């Protein structure tokens, strides 16, 4: 904990904290505006579908190369 010896030191630190708070608010506003301008729901959906199709394609290609087949579970009693 910082120990202050005068009110001027306290006011100086409070001024710095207030300025830092203003800087943080402006940075947050800028980040939100960037996010709004870069957000594209259609593009996000297309990227997701593309990733799923790519994984499915890679799985099928590896399956054909390796030749591993899934075995169905049978209940033996």
mmJSON file of the N, C-alpha and C atoms, coordinates in Angstrom:
{"data_MODEL":{"atom_site":{
"group_PDB":["ATOM","ATOM","ATOM","ATOM","ATOM","ATOM","ATOM","ATOM","ATOM","ATOM","ATOM","ATOM","ATOM","ATOM","ATOM","ATOM","ATOM","ATOM","ATOM","ATOM","ATOM","ATOM","ATOM","ATOM","ATOM","ATOM","ATOM","ATOM","ATOM","ATOM","ATOM","ATOM","ATOM","ATOM","ATOM","ATOM","ATOM","ATOM","ATOM","ATOM","ATOM","ATOM","ATOM","ATOM","ATOM","ATOM","ATOM","ATOM","ATOM","ATOM","ATOM","ATOM","ATOM","ATOM","ATOM","ATOM","ATOM","ATOM","ATOM","ATOM","ATOM","ATOM","ATOM","ATOM","ATOM","ATOM","ATOM","ATOM","ATOM","ATOM","ATOM","ATOM","ATOM","ATOM","ATOM","ATOM","ATOM","ATOM","ATOM","ATOM","ATOM","ATOM","ATOM","ATOM","ATOM","ATOM","ATOM","ATOM","ATOM","ATOM","ATOM","ATOM","ATOM","ATOM","ATOM","ATOM","ATOM","ATOM","ATOM","ATOM","ATOM","ATOM","ATOM","ATOM","ATOM","ATOM","ATOM","ATOM","ATOM","ATOM","ATOM","ATOM","ATOM","ATOM","ATOM","ATOM","ATOM","ATOM","ATOM","ATOM","ATOM","ATOM","ATOM","ATOM","ATOM","ATOM","ATOM","ATOM","ATOM","ATOM","ATOM","ATOM","ATOM","ATOM","ATOM","ATOM","ATOM","ATOM","ATOM","ATOM","ATOM","ATOM","ATOM","ATOM","ATOM","ATOM","ATOM","ATOM","ATOM","ATOM","ATOM","ATOM","ATOM","ATOM","ATOM","ATOM","ATOM","ATOM","ATOM","ATOM","ATOM","ATOM","ATOM","ATOM","ATOM","ATOM","ATOM","ATOM","ATOM","ATOM","ATOM","ATOM","ATOM","ATOM","ATOM","ATOM","ATOM","ATOM","ATOM","ATOM","ATOM","ATOM","ATOM","ATOM","ATOM","ATOM","ATOM","ATOM","ATOM","ATOM","ATOM","ATOM","ATOM","ATOM","ATOM","ATOM","ATOM","ATOM","ATOM","ATOM","ATOM","ATOM","ATOM","ATOM","ATOM","ATOM","ATOM","ATOM","ATOM","ATOM","ATOM","ATOM","ATOM","ATOM","ATOM","ATOM","ATOM","ATOM","ATOM","ATOM","ATOM","ATOM","ATOM","ATOM","ATOM","ATOM","ATOM","ATOM","ATOM","ATOM","ATOM"],
"id":[1,2,3,4,5,6,7,8,9,10,11,12,13,14,15,16,17,18,19,20,21,22,23,24,25,26,27,28,29,30,31,32,33,34,35,36,37,38,39,40,41,42,43,44,45,46,47,48,49,50,51,52,53,54,55,56,57,58,59,60,61,62,63,64,65,66,67,68,69,70,71,72,73,74,75,76,77,78,79,80,81,82,83,84,85,86,87,88,89,90,91,92,93,94,95,96,97,98,99,100,101,102,103,104,105,106,107,108,109,110,111,112,113,114,115,116,117,118,119,120,121,122,123,124,125,126,127,128,129,130,131,132,133,134,135,136,137,138,139,140,141,142,143,144,145,146,147,148,149,150,151,152,153,154,155,156,157,158,159,160,161,162,163,164,165,166,167,168,169,170,171,172,173,174,175,176,177,178,179,180,181,182,183,184,185,186,187,188,189,190,191,192,193,194,195,196,197,198,199,200,201,202,203,204,205,206,207,208,209,210,211,212,213,214,215,216,217,218,219,220,221,222,223,224,225,226,227,228,229,230,231],
"type_symbol":["N","C","C","N","C","C","N","C","C","N","C","C","N","C","C","N","C","C","N","C","C","N","C","C","N","C","C","N","C","C","N","C","C","N","C","C","N","C","C","N","C","C","N","C","C","N","C","C","N","C","C","N","C","C","N","C","C","N","C","C","N","C","C","N","C","C","N","C","C","N","C","C","N","C","C","N","C","C","N","C","C","N","C","C","N","C","C","N","C","C","N","C","C","N","C","C","N","C","C","N","C","C","N","C","C","N","C","C","N","C","C","N","C","C","N","C","C","N","C","C","N","C","C","N","C","C","N","C","C","N","C","C","N","C","C","N","C","C","N","C","C","N","C","C","N","C","C","N","C","C","N","C","C","N","C","C","N","C","C","N","C","C","N","C","C","N","C","C","N","C","C","N","C","C","N","C","C","N","C","C","N","C","C","N","C","C","N","C","C","N","C","C","N","C","C","N","C","C","N","C","C","N","C","C","N","C","C","N","C","C","N","C","C","N","C","C","N","C","C","N","C","C","N","C","C","N","C","C","N","C","C"],
"label_atom_id":["N","CA","C","N","CA","C","N","CA","C","N","CA","C","N","CA","C","N","CA","C","N","CA","C","N","CA","C","N","CA","C","N","CA","C","N","CA","C","N","CA","C","N","CA","C","N","CA","C","N","CA","C","N","CA","C","N","CA","C","N","CA","C","N","CA","C","N","CA","C","N","CA","C","N","CA","C","N","CA","C","N","CA","C","N","CA","C","N","CA","C","N","CA","C","N","CA","C","N","CA","C","N","CA","C","N","CA","C","N","CA","C","N","CA","C","N","CA","C","N","CA","C","N","CA","C","N","CA","C","N","CA","C","N","CA","C","N","CA","C","N","CA","C","N","CA","C","N","CA","C","N","CA","C","N","CA","C","N","CA","C","N","CA","C","N","CA","C","N","CA","C","N","CA","C","N","CA","C","N","CA","C","N","CA","C","N","CA","C","N","CA","C","N","CA","C","N","CA","C","N","CA","C","N","CA","C","N","CA","C","N","CA","C","N","CA","C","N","CA","C","N","CA","C","N","CA","C","N","CA","C","N","CA","C","N","CA","C","N","CA","C","N","CA","C","N","CA","C","N","CA","C","N","CA","C","N","CA","C","N","CA","C","N","CA","C","N","CA","C"],
"label_alt_id":[null,null,null,null,null,null,null,null,null,null,null,null,null,null,null,null,null,null,null,null,null,null,null,null,null,null,null,null,null,null,null,null,null,null,null,null,null,null,null,null,null,null,null,null,null,null,null,null,null,null,null,null,null,null,null,null,null,null,null,null,null,null,null,null,null,null,null,null,null,null,null,null,null,null,null,null,null,null,null,null,null,null,null,null,null,null,null,null,null,null,null,null,null,null,null,null,null,null,null,null,null,null,null,null,null,null,null,null,null,null,null,null,null,null,null,null,null,null,null,null,null,null,null,null,null,null,null,null,null,null,null,null,null,null,null,null,null,null,null,null,null,null,null,null,null,null,null,null,null,null,null,null,null,null,null,null,null,null,null,null,null,null,null,null,null,null,null,null,null,null,null,null,null,null,null,null,null,null,null,null,null,null,null,null,null,null,null,null,null,null,null,null,null,null,null,null,null,null,null,null,null,null,null,null,null,null,null,null,null,null,null,null,null,null,null,null,null,null,null,null,null,null,null,null,null,null,null,null,null,null,null],
"label_comp_id":["UNK","UNK","UNK","UNK","UNK","UNK","UNK","UNK","UNK","UNK","UNK","UNK","UNK","UNK","UNK","UNK","UNK","UNK","UNK","UNK","UNK","UNK","UNK","UNK","UNK","UNK","UNK","UNK","UNK","UNK","UNK","UNK","UNK","UNK","UNK","UNK","UNK","UNK","UNK","UNK","UNK","UNK","UNK","UNK","UNK","UNK","UNK","UNK","UNK","UNK","UNK","UNK","UNK","UNK","UNK","UNK","UNK","UNK","UNK","UNK","UNK","UNK","UNK","UNK","UNK","UNK","UNK","UNK","UNK","UNK","UNK","UNK","UNK","UNK","UNK","UNK","UNK","UNK","UNK","UNK","UNK","UNK","UNK","UNK","UNK","UNK","UNK","UNK","UNK","UNK","UNK","UNK","UNK","UNK","UNK","UNK","UNK","UNK","UNK","UNK","UNK","UNK","UNK","UNK","UNK","UNK","UNK","UNK","UNK","UNK","UNK","UNK","UNK","UNK","UNK","UNK","UNK","UNK","UNK","UNK","UNK","UNK","UNK","UNK","UNK","UNK","UNK","UNK","UNK","UNK","UNK","UNK","UNK","UNK","UNK","UNK","UNK","UNK","UNK","UNK","UNK","UNK","UNK","UNK","UNK","UNK","UNK","UNK","UNK","UNK","UNK","UNK","UNK","UNK","UNK","UNK","UNK","UNK","UNK","UNK","UNK","UNK","UNK","UNK","UNK","UNK","UNK","UNK","UNK","UNK","UNK","UNK","UNK","UNK","UNK","UNK","UNK","UNK","UNK","UNK","UNK","UNK","UNK","UNK","UNK","UNK","UNK","UNK","UNK","UNK","UNK","UNK","UNK","UNK","UNK","UNK","UNK","UNK","UNK","UNK","UNK","UNK","UNK","UNK","UNK","UNK","UNK","UNK","UNK","UNK","UNK","UNK","UNK","UNK","UNK","UNK","UNK","UNK","UNK","UNK","UNK","UNK","UNK","UNK","UNK","UNK","UNK","UNK","UNK","UNK","UNK"],
"label_asym_id":["A","A","A","A","A","A","A","A","A","A","A","A","A","A","A","A","A","A","A","A","A","A","A","A","A","A","A","A","A","A","A","A","A","A","A","A","A","A","A","A","A","A","A","A","A","A","A","A","A","A","A","A","A","A","A","A","A","A","A","A","A","A","A","A","A","A","A","A","A","A","A","A","A","A","A","A","A","A","A","A","A","A","A","A","A","A","A","A","A","A","A","A","A","A","A","A","A","A","A","A","A","A","A","A","A","A","A","A","A","A","A","A","A","A","A","A","A","A","A","A","A","A","A","A","A","A","A","A","A","A","A","A","A","A","A","A","A","A","A","A","A","A","A","A","A","A","A","A","A","A","A","A","A","A","A","A","A","A","A","A","A","A","A","A","A","A","A","A","A","A","A","A","A","A","A","A","A","A","A","A","A","A","A","A","A","A","A","A","A","A","A","A","A","A","A","A","A","A","A","A","A","A","A","A","A","A","A","A","A","A","A","A","A","A","A","A","A","A","A","A","A","A","A","A","A","A","A","A","A","A","A"],
"label_entity_id":["1","1","1","1","1","1","1","1","1","1","1","1","1","1","1","1","1","1","1","1","1","1","1","1","1","1","1","1","1","1","1","1","1","1","1","1","1","1","1","1","1","1","1","1","1","1","1","1","1","1","1","1","1","1","1","1","1","1","1","1","1","1","1","1","1","1","1","1","1","1","1","1","1","1","1","1","1","1","1","1","1","1","1","1","1","1","1","1","1","1","1","1","1","1","1","1","1","1","1","1","1","1","1","1","1","1","1","1","1","1","1","1","1","1","1","1","1","1","1","1","1","1","1","1","1","1","1","1","1","1","1","1","1","1","1","1","1","1","1","1","1","1","1","1","1","1","1","1","1","1","1","1","1","1","1","1","1","1","1","1","1","1","1","1","1","1","1","1","1","1","1","1","1","1","1","1","1","1","1","1","1","1","1","1","1","1","1","1","1","1","1","1","1","1","1","1","1","1","1","1","1","1","1","1","1","1","1","1","1","1","1","1","1","1","1","1","1","1","1","1","1","1","1","1","1","1","1","1","1","1","1"],
"label_seq_id":[1,1,1,2,2,2,3,3,3,4,4,4,5,5,5,6,6,6,7,7,7,8,8,8,9,9,9,10,10,10,11,11,11,12,12,12,13,13,13,14,14,14,15,15,15,16,16,16,17,17,17,18,18,18,19,19,19,20,20,20,21,21,21,22,22,22,23,23,23,24,24,24,25,25,25,26,26,26,27,27,27,28,28,28,29,29,29,30,30,30,31,31,31,32,32,32,33,33,33,34,34,34,35,35,35,36,36,36,37,37,37,38,38,38,39,39,39,40,40,40,41,41,41,42,42,42,43,43,43,44,44,44,45,45,45,46,46,46,47,47,47,48,48,48,49,49,49,50,50,50,51,51,51,52,52,52,53,53,53,54,54,54,55,55,55,56,56,56,57,57,57,58,58,58,59,59,59,60,60,60,61,61,61,62,62,62,63,63,63,64,64,64,65,65,65,66,66,66,67,67,67,68,68,68,69,69,69,70,70,70,71,71,71,72,72,72,73,73,73,74,74,74,75,75,75,76,76,76,77,77,77],
"pdbx_PDB_ins_code":[null,null,null,null,null,null,null,null,null,null,null,null,null,null,null,null,null,null,null,null,null,null,null,null,null,null,null,null,null,null,null,null,null,null,null,null,null,null,null,null,null,null,null,null,null,null,null,null,null,null,null,null,null,null,null,null,null,null,null,null,null,null,null,null,null,null,null,null,null,null,null,null,null,null,null,null,null,null,null,null,null,null,null,null,null,null,null,null,null,null,null,null,null,null,null,null,null,null,null,null,null,null,null,null,null,null,null,null,null,null,null,null,null,null,null,null,null,null,null,null,null,null,null,null,null,null,null,null,null,null,null,null,null,null,null,null,null,null,null,null,null,null,null,null,null,null,null,null,null,null,null,null,null,null,null,null,null,null,null,null,null,null,null,null,null,null,null,null,null,null,null,null,null,null,null,null,null,null,null,null,null,null,null,null,null,null,null,null,null,null,null,null,null,null,null,null,null,null,null,null,null,null,null,null,null,null,null,null,null,null,null,null,null,null,null,null,null,null,null,null,null,null,null,null,null,null,null,null,null,null,null],
"Cartn_x":[0.84,0.0,0.89,0.533,1.314,0.958,1.968,1.768,2.004,1.034,1.108,1.534,2.349,2.792,2.143,1.379,0.697,-0.55,-1.434,-2.643,-2.324,-1.245,-0.849,-0.523,0.141,0.448,-0.831,-1.771,-3.049,-3.783,-3.868,-4.554,-3.849,-2.521,-1.758,-2.105,-2.099,-2.433,-3.892,-4.793,-6.194,-6.368,-5.62,-5.682,-5.185,-4.112,-3.575,-4.593,-5.208,-6.206,-7.417,-7.841,-8.979,-8.64,-7.436,-7.007,-6.902,-6.385,-6.298,-7.683,-8.64,-10.017,-10.596,-10.327,-10.813,-10.169,-8.873,-8.172,-8.779,-9.034,-9.628,-11.016,-11.816,-13.152,-13.052,-12.152,-11.996,-11.474,-10.575,-10.07,-11.188,-12.043,-13.175,-14.14,-14.413,-15.282,-14.692,-13.385,-12.733,-12.793,-12.588,-12.65,-14.053,-15.068,-16.457,-16.767,-16.332,-16.574,-15.866,-14.652,-13.936,-14.668,-15.159,-15.868,-17.161,-17.87,-19.109,-18.841,-17.787,-17.51,-16.979,-16.338,-15.775,-16.701,-17.811,-18.709,-19.57,-19.553,-20.336,-20.93,-22.234,-22.816,-22.781,-23.003,-22.984,-21.583,-20.587,-19.205,-18.839,-19.328,-19.054,-19.677,-20.896,-21.581,-20.859,-20.465,-19.759,-18.429,-17.719,-16.453,-16.671,-17.714,-18.011,-18.359,-19.23,-19.614,-18.397,-17.58,-16.37,-15.427,-15.283,-14.41,-14.961,-16.269,-16.892,-16.71,-16.937,-16.779,-15.326,-14.407,-12.987,-12.612,-13.097,-12.804,-13.413,-14.632,-15.279,-14.497,-14.033,-13.261,-11.954,-11.273,-10.009,-10.27,-11.339,-11.674,-11.908,-12.67,-12.953,-11.667,-10.804,-9.556,-8.663,-8.547,-7.727,-8.344,-9.658,-10.348,-10.063,-10.075,-9.805,-8.345,-7.434,-6.017,-5.677,-6.221,-5.882,-6.756,-7.998,-8.909,-9.485,-9.591,-10.171,-11.683,-12.366,-13.826,-14.349,-15.468,-16.104,-16.807,-16.741,-17.393,-18.608,-19.743,-20.971,-20.943,-21.419,-21.495,-22.715,-22.508,-23.614,-23.771,-24.969,-25.243,-25.354,-24.381,-24.401,-24.828,-25.788,-26.233,-26.252],
"Cartn_y":[-1.17,0.0,1.24,2.188,3.407,4.355,4.967,5.933,7.326,8.177,9.545,10.492,11.478,12.459,13.82,13.948,15.229,15.012,15.992,15.93,16.107,16.795,16.975,15.635,14.746,13.416,12.623,12.733,12.029,12.551,13.865,14.466,14.129,14.071,13.716,12.29,11.347,9.961,9.826,10.575,10.54,11.073,12.111,12.665,11.637,10.949,9.913,8.788,8.364,7.296,7.72,8.968,9.462,9.502,9.968,9.996,8.578,7.643,6.257,5.68,6.036,5.576,6.125,7.391,7.983,7.31,7.032,6.345,4.958,4.242,2.906,2.952,3.962,4.097,4.344,5.221,5.516,4.292,3.54,2.322,1.307,1.183,0.271,0.691,2.001,2.492,2.168,2.386,2.101,0.612,-0.231,-1.677,-2.114,-1.546,-1.889,-1.449,-0.246,0.232,-0.642,-1.068,-1.971,-3.297,-3.794,-5.065,-4.941,-3.828,-3.625,-3.561,-2.866,-2.701,-3.984,-4.842,-6.073,-7.271,-7.133,-8.273,-8.482,-9.709,-10.081,-11.454,-11.508,-12.799,-13.818,-13.382,-14.315,-14.886,-14.034,-14.5,-15.464,-15.208,-16.093,-17.46,-17.481,-18.755,-19.496,-18.772,-19.396,-19.985,-19.265,-19.788,-21.045,-21.061,-22.232,-23.433,-23.233,-24.327,-24.808,-23.885,-24.261,-25.105,-24.746,-25.519,-26.922,-27.037,-28.355,-29.222,-28.643,-29.391,-29.819,-28.94,-29.269,-30.433,-30.411,-31.511,-32.806,-32.752,-33.952,-34.51,-33.62,-34.045,-34.705,-34.103,-34.668,-36.022,-36.14,-37.413,-38.501,-38.161,-39.148,-39.544,-38.567,-38.866,-39.767,-39.47,-40.298,-41.683,-41.744,-43.035,-43.891,-43.29,-44.053,-44.504,-43.654,-44.007,-45.083,-44.955,-45.88,-47.123,-46.949,-48.082,-48.573,-47.713,-48.103,-47.967,-48.991,-48.99,-48.941,-48.263,-48.243,-49.567,-50.069,-51.314,-50.987,-51.57,-51.329,-52.19,-51.613,-52.369,-53.279,-54.535,-55.477,-55.867,-55.957,-56.365,-57.879,-58.508,-59.964,-60.254,-61.097,-61.49,-62.977],
"Cartn_z":[0.0,0.0,0.0,-0.836,-0.948,0.193,0.762,1.847,1.277,1.449,0.944,2.061,1.668,2.667,2.466,1.357,1.141,0.291,0.357,-0.458,-1.943,-2.24,-3.638,-4.29,-3.542,-4.075,-4.332,-3.404,-3.563,-4.786,-4.917,-6.065,-7.365,-7.335,-8.541,-8.982,-8.041,-8.372,-8.817,-8.175,-8.591,-10.005,-10.339,-11.693,-12.717,-12.375,-13.27,-13.448,-12.358,-12.448,-13.268,-13.116,-13.885,-15.379,-15.699,-17.101,-17.672,-16.868,-17.326,-17.574,-16.735,-16.919,-18.219,-18.516,-19.772,-20.979,-20.871,-21.963,-22.179,-21.097,-21.203,-21.834,-21.474,-22.071,-23.568,-23.979,-25.405,-26.164,-25.542,-26.177,-26.345,-25.336,-25.415,-26.52,-26.623,-27.691,-29.063,-29.209,-30.487,-30.812,-29.809,-30.03,-30.431,-29.796,-30.135,-31.557,-31.933,-33.295,-34.325,-34.017,-34.928,-35.063,-33.943,-33.967,-34.773,-34.612,-35.363,-36.855,-37.243,-38.672,-39.303,-38.515,-39.055,-38.934,-38.224,-38.01,-39.246,-39.72,-40.885,-40.613,-40.244,-39.887,-41.02,-42.248,-43.384,-43.556,-43.425,-43.534,-42.43,-41.219,-40.088,-40.306,-40.799,-41.071,-42.193,-43.223,-44.344,-43.879,-43.011,-42.495,-41.671,-40.868,-40.038,-40.908,-41.881,-42.778,-43.555,-44.01,-44.744,-43.905,-42.627,-41.741,-41.526,-41.376,-41.18,-42.417,-43.591,-44.846,-45.025,-44.697,-44.822,-43.912,-42.661,-41.741,-42.235,-42.774,-43.286,-44.474,-45.34,-46.502,-46.071,-45.117,-44.634,-43.984,-43.21,-42.574,-43.621,-44.658,-45.712,-46.447,-46.726,-47.43,-46.584,-45.303,-44.419,-44.293,-44.214,-44.11,-45.339,-46.526,-47.748,-47.806,-47.357,-47.39,-46.368,-45.182,-44.109,-44.169,-44.547,-44.676,-43.364,-42.394,-41.108,-41.204,-40.793,-40.827,-39.402,-39.215,-37.907,-37.69,-36.488,-36.136,-35.298,-35.695,-34.946,-33.694,-32.621,-31.364,-31.404,-31.042,-30.958,-29.502,-29.083,-27.702,-27.649,-27.03,-26.857,-25.441,-25.315,-23.983,-23.841],
"occupancy":[1.0,1.0,1.0,1.0,1.0,1.0,1.0,1.0,1.0,1.0,1.0,1.0,1.0,1.0,1.0,1.0,1.0,1.0,1.0,1.0,1.0,1.0,1.0,1.0,1.0,1.0,1.0,1.0,1.0,1.0,1.0,1.0,1.0,1.0,1.0,1.0,1.0,1.0,1.0,1.0,1.0,1.0,1.0,1.0,1.0,1.0,1.0,1.0,1.0,1.0,1.0,1.0,1.0,1.0,1.0,1.0,1.0,1.0,1.0,1.0,1.0,1.0,1.0,1.0,1.0,1.0,1.0,1.0,1.0,1.0,1.0,1.0,1.0,1.0,1.0,1.0,1.0,1.0,1.0,1.0,1.0,1.0,1.0,1.0,1.0,1.0,1.0,1.0,1.0,1.0,1.0,1.0,1.0,1.0,1.0,1.0,1.0,1.0,1.0,1.0,1.0,1.0,1.0,1.0,1.0,1.0,1.0,1.0,1.0,1.0,1.0,1.0,1.0,1.0,1.0,1.0,1.0,1.0,1.0,1.0,1.0,1.0,1.0,1.0,1.0,1.0,1.0,1.0,1.0,1.0,1.0,1.0,1.0,1.0,1.0,1.0,1.0,1.0,1.0,1.0,1.0,1.0,1.0,1.0,1.0,1.0,1.0,1.0,1.0,1.0,1.0,1.0,1.0,1.0,1.0,1.0,1.0,1.0,1.0,1.0,1.0,1.0,1.0,1.0,1.0,1.0,1.0,1.0,1.0,1.0,1.0,1.0,1.0,1.0,1.0,1.0,1.0,1.0,1.0,1.0,1.0,1.0,1.0,1.0,1.0,1.0,1.0,1.0,1.0,1.0,1.0,1.0,1.0,1.0,1.0,1.0,1.0,1.0,1.0,1.0,1.0,1.0,1.0,1.0,1.0,1.0,1.0,1.0,1.0,1.0,1.0,1.0,1.0,1.0,1.0,1.0,1.0,1.0,1.0,1.0,1.0,1.0,1.0,1.0,1.0,1.0,1.0,1.0,1.0,1.0,1.0],
"B_iso_or_equiv":[0.0,0.0,0.0,0.0,0.0,0.0,0.0,0.0,0.0,0.0,0.0,0.0,0.0,0.0,0.0,0.0,0.0,0.0,0.0,0.0,0.0,0.0,0.0,0.0,0.0,0.0,0.0,0.0,0.0,0.0,0.0,0.0,0.0,0.0,0.0,0.0,0.0,0.0,0.0,0.0,0.0,0.0,0.0,0.0,0.0,0.0,0.0,0.0,0.0,0.0,0.0,0.0,0.0,0.0,0.0,0.0,0.0,0.0,0.0,0.0,0.0,0.0,0.0,0.0,0.0,0.0,0.0,0.0,0.0,0.0,0.0,0.0,0.0,0.0,0.0,0.0,0.0,0.0,0.0,0.0,0.0,0.0,0.0,0.0,0.0,0.0,0.0,0.0,0.0,0.0,0.0,0.0,0.0,0.0,0.0,0.0,0.0,0.0,0.0,0.0,0.0,0.0,0.0,0.0,0.0,0.0,0.0,0.0,0.0,0.0,0.0,0.0,0.0,0.0,0.0,0.0,0.0,0.0,0.0,0.0,0.0,0.0,0.0,0.0,0.0,0.0,0.0,0.0,0.0,0.0,0.0,0.0,0.0,0.0,0.0,0.0,0.0,0.0,0.0,0.0,0.0,0.0,0.0,0.0,0.0,0.0,0.0,0.0,0.0,0.0,0.0,0.0,0.0,0.0,0.0,0.0,0.0,0.0,0.0,0.0,0.0,0.0,0.0,0.0,0.0,0.0,0.0,0.0,0.0,0.0,0.0,0.0,0.0,0.0,0.0,0.0,0.0,0.0,0.0,0.0,0.0,0.0,0.0,0.0,0.0,0.0,0.0,0.0,0.0,0.0,0.0,0.0,0.0,0.0,0.0,0.0,0.0,0.0,0.0,0.0,0.0,0.0,0.0,0.0,0.0,0.0,0.0,0.0,0.0,0.0,0.0,0.0,0.0,0.0,0.0,0.0,0.0,0.0,0.0,0.0,0.0,0.0,0.0,0.0,0.0,0.0,0.0,0.0,0.0,0.0,0.0],
"pdbx_formal_charge":[null,null,null,null,null,null,null,null,null,null,null,null,null,null,null,null,null,null,null,null,null,null,null,null,null,null,null,null,null,null,null,null,null,null,null,null,null,null,null,null,null,null,null,null,null,null,null,null,null,null,null,null,null,null,null,null,null,null,null,null,null,null,null,null,null,null,null,null,null,null,null,null,null,null,null,null,null,null,null,null,null,null,null,null,null,null,null,null,null,null,null,null,null,null,null,null,null,null,null,null,null,null,null,null,null,null,null,null,null,null,null,null,null,null,null,null,null,null,null,null,null,null,null,null,null,null,null,null,null,null,null,null,null,null,null,null,null,null,null,null,null,null,null,null,null,null,null,null,null,null,null,null,null,null,null,null,null,null,null,null,null,null,null,null,null,null,null,null,null,null,null,null,null,null,null,null,null,null,null,null,null,null,null,null,null,null,null,null,null,null,null,null,null,null,null,null,null,null,null,null,null,null,null,null,null,null,null,null,null,null,null,null,null,null,null,null,null,null,null,null,null,null,null,null,null,null,null,null,null,null,null],
"auth_seq_id":[1,1,1,2,2,2,3,3,3,4,4,4,5,5,5,6,6,6,7,7,7,8,8,8,9,9,9,10,10,10,11,11,11,12,12,12,13,13,13,14,14,14,15,15,15,16,16,16,17,17,17,18,18,18,19,19,19,20,20,20,21,21,21,22,22,22,23,23,23,24,24,24,25,25,25,26,26,26,27,27,27,28,28,28,29,29,29,30,30,30,31,31,31,32,32,32,33,33,33,34,34,34,35,35,35,36,36,36,37,37,37,38,38,38,39,39,39,40,40,40,41,41,41,42,42,42,43,43,43,44,44,44,45,45,45,46,46,46,47,47,47,48,48,48,49,49,49,50,50,50,51,51,51,52,52,52,53,53,53,54,54,54,55,55,55,56,56,56,57,57,57,58,58,58,59,59,59,60,60,60,61,61,61,62,62,62,63,63,63,64,64,64,65,65,65,66,66,66,67,67,67,68,68,68,69,69,69,70,70,70,71,71,71,72,72,72,73,73,73,74,74,74,75,75,75,76,76,76,77,77,77],
"auth_comp_id":["UNK","UNK","UNK","UNK","UNK","UNK","UNK","UNK","UNK","UNK","UNK","UNK","UNK","UNK","UNK","UNK","UNK","UNK","UNK","UNK","UNK","UNK","UNK","UNK","UNK","UNK","UNK","UNK","UNK","UNK","UNK","UNK","UNK","UNK","UNK","UNK","UNK","UNK","UNK","UNK","UNK","UNK","UNK","UNK","UNK","UNK","UNK","UNK","UNK","UNK","UNK","UNK","UNK","UNK","UNK","UNK","UNK","UNK","UNK","UNK","UNK","UNK","UNK","UNK","UNK","UNK","UNK","UNK","UNK","UNK","UNK","UNK","UNK","UNK","UNK","UNK","UNK","UNK","UNK","UNK","UNK","UNK","UNK","UNK","UNK","UNK","UNK","UNK","UNK","UNK","UNK","UNK","UNK","UNK","UNK","UNK","UNK","UNK","UNK","UNK","UNK","UNK","UNK","UNK","UNK","UNK","UNK","UNK","UNK","UNK","UNK","UNK","UNK","UNK","UNK","UNK","UNK","UNK","UNK","UNK","UNK","UNK","UNK","UNK","UNK","UNK","UNK","UNK","UNK","UNK","UNK","UNK","UNK","UNK","UNK","UNK","UNK","UNK","UNK","UNK","UNK","UNK","UNK","UNK","UNK","UNK","UNK","UNK","UNK","UNK","UNK","UNK","UNK","UNK","UNK","UNK","UNK","UNK","UNK","UNK","UNK","UNK","UNK","UNK","UNK","UNK","UNK","UNK","UNK","UNK","UNK","UNK","UNK","UNK","UNK","UNK","UNK","UNK","UNK","UNK","UNK","UNK","UNK","UNK","UNK","UNK","UNK","UNK","UNK","UNK","UNK","UNK","UNK","UNK","UNK","UNK","UNK","UNK","UNK","UNK","UNK","UNK","UNK","UNK","UNK","UNK","UNK","UNK","UNK","UNK","UNK","UNK","UNK","UNK","UNK","UNK","UNK","UNK","UNK","UNK","UNK","UNK","UNK","UNK","UNK","UNK","UNK","UNK","UNK","UNK","UNK"],
"auth_asym_id":["A","A","A","A","A","A","A","A","A","A","A","A","A","A","A","A","A","A","A","A","A","A","A","A","A","A","A","A","A","A","A","A","A","A","A","A","A","A","A","A","A","A","A","A","A","A","A","A","A","A","A","A","A","A","A","A","A","A","A","A","A","A","A","A","A","A","A","A","A","A","A","A","A","A","A","A","A","A","A","A","A","A","A","A","A","A","A","A","A","A","A","A","A","A","A","A","A","A","A","A","A","A","A","A","A","A","A","A","A","A","A","A","A","A","A","A","A","A","A","A","A","A","A","A","A","A","A","A","A","A","A","A","A","A","A","A","A","A","A","A","A","A","A","A","A","A","A","A","A","A","A","A","A","A","A","A","A","A","A","A","A","A","A","A","A","A","A","A","A","A","A","A","A","A","A","A","A","A","A","A","A","A","A","A","A","A","A","A","A","A","A","A","A","A","A","A","A","A","A","A","A","A","A","A","A","A","A","A","A","A","A","A","A","A","A","A","A","A","A","A","A","A","A","A","A","A","A","A","A","A","A"],
"auth_atom_id":["N","CA","C","N","CA","C","N","CA","C","N","CA","C","N","CA","C","N","CA","C","N","CA","C","N","CA","C","N","CA","C","N","CA","C","N","CA","C","N","CA","C","N","CA","C","N","CA","C","N","CA","C","N","CA","C","N","CA","C","N","CA","C","N","CA","C","N","CA","C","N","CA","C","N","CA","C","N","CA","C","N","CA","C","N","CA","C","N","CA","C","N","CA","C","N","CA","C","N","CA","C","N","CA","C","N","CA","C","N","CA","C","N","CA","C","N","CA","C","N","CA","C","N","CA","C","N","CA","C","N","CA","C","N","CA","C","N","CA","C","N","CA","C","N","CA","C","N","CA","C","N","CA","C","N","CA","C","N","CA","C","N","CA","C","N","CA","C","N","CA","C","N","CA","C","N","CA","C","N","CA","C","N","CA","C","N","CA","C","N","CA","C","N","CA","C","N","CA","C","N","CA","C","N","CA","C","N","CA","C","N","CA","C","N","CA","C","N","CA","C","N","CA","C","N","CA","C","N","CA","C","N","CA","C","N","CA","C","N","CA","C","N","CA","C","N","CA","C","N","CA","C","N","CA","C","N","CA","C","N","CA","C","N","CA","C","N","CA","C"],
"pdbx_PDB_model_num":[1,1,1,1,1,1,1,1,1,1,1,1,1,1,1,1,1,1,1,1,1,1,1,1,1,1,1,1,1,1,1,1,1,1,1,1,1,1,1,1,1,1,1,1,1,1,1,1,1,1,1,1,1,1,1,1,1,1,1,1,1,1,1,1,1,1,1,1,1,1,1,1,1,1,1,1,1,1,1,1,1,1,1,1,1,1,1,1,1,1,1,1,1,1,1,1,1,1,1,1,1,1,1,1,1,1,1,1,1,1,1,1,1,1,1,1,1,1,1,1,1,1,1,1,1,1,1,1,1,1,1,1,1,1,1,1,1,1,1,1,1,1,1,1,1,1,1,1,1,1,1,1,1,1,1,1,1,1,1,1,1,1,1,1,1,1,1,1,1,1,1,1,1,1,1,1,1,1,1,1,1,1,1,1,1,1,1,1,1,1,1,1,1,1,1,1,1,1,1,1,1,1,1,1,1,1,1,1,1,1,1,1,1,1,1,1,1,1,1,1,1,1,1,1,1,1,1,1,1,1,1]
}}}
